Amino acid sequence: MYEYINGKVVGIKEDYIVLDNNGIGYRIYTSNNSLLNVENGKKTTMYIYFNLREDGVYLYGFTTEEELDMFNMLLLVSRIGPKVGLGILSTLTPNQIKLAILNKDYKVLCNAPGIGKKTAERIILELKDRIDHSDITDEAGVVKDTSEAQMAIHGLMSLGYTRGEIMRVIDKIDTSGKDTEDIIREVLKRLSKQ
């Protein structure tokens, strides 16, 4: 029904934004990754997935078509709905998800909330033939791919920090060889100086 909605961001909440388009405020549920790309008062384009359910109409949107495509792909997996799809895309980038599927690395997928080993294995099994190998970049050594860094991110979020605040700091730290506690300590030290 909708391909995209272009408008001014008038509200940013924990899991959705409000986008004003010609005087109509659209509530668009989105991922943490897309939330990092929007600013209050700025114009933006959200690529939309329209979801009609018995309990209402829901819009899910992303700042990139790549993220929307991955969301649509995740919804093809049995027993994965929009909420779980958003959780996965809030934890991992589309590229990281593709790499995990191609490498059959269910542990990376298990970093997402609500994803256990069986669900991760089902994602790999059902999507492995749908991944286009040509558009994947190798992210070896990227901060967000290490399980220690992922656990640190979740730990810091439980302390009340937003994913955006954490990522701005953690991206500047060499996390290789550090355990979760060391990463948390380093991030907290840097956050306290801001």
Summary of the structure (lengths in Angstrom):
residues: 194
radius of gyration: 17.2
end to end distance: 44.0
largest distance: 51.4
contacts: 573
relative contact order: 0.10
helix: 46%
strand: 20%
